[in-house]
């Protein structure tokens, strides 16, 4: 098995981040530093990352309804509360899949499965994420057209795949939007560029995995087969 895949399967991090650790010289195989993510790990090889010995572990999956104010970046040392603190402490090696900033809420997946993380976050797989967004002001026809056409911000093309269910309430507008990629603060930057800053943002779907009636701040453990089938439309039996 390739070294980056081994690290991901051990639940340490995703394949992409594993490759960064390897290239930085933080990974040893049999006591020797290896800097090639494609290095083939053999049965019995001792693999360490920053001195920590990795072992294969059972894959675990939770869906969480993240409240606003909770940080989804586990590396943030200054966070008042992290997403991983919502689930029982015995599941200490989980990490969140995908971006959901502190000021946003809704569906997020916690797991130690690097393969699932890769398939849900790499742009080539184009997994849909649906959000309910509330923005300031009205969304005129030309603005709605630009939502799908896209705008450039800091070198990124930001756009939505689809929108629906637009409702006006006072001086604000709410609608459902779907994106198939996830650049940093994607929707907030997009609507701000269009002159309609985001007031509230909640993710309600990843692939065909839906938040449903899961209460805010609550979590639900889910099996491998179900999350693979709903989130990416593939069998988890592998």
Secondary structure, DSSP 8 states (H G I E B T S, - for coil): -BHHHHHHHTTSS-HHHHHHHHHTT-EEETTEE---TT-B--TT--EEETTEE-------EEEEEE-TT-B--TT-TT-SSBGGGSS-TT-TT-EEES---TT-EEEEEEES-HHHHHHHHSGGG---EEEEEEEES---HHHHHHHHH-EEETTEEE--SEEEEEEEETTEEEEEEEES---TTHHHHHHHHTT--EEEEEEEEETTEE-TT--TT-EEE--HHHHHHHHTSS----
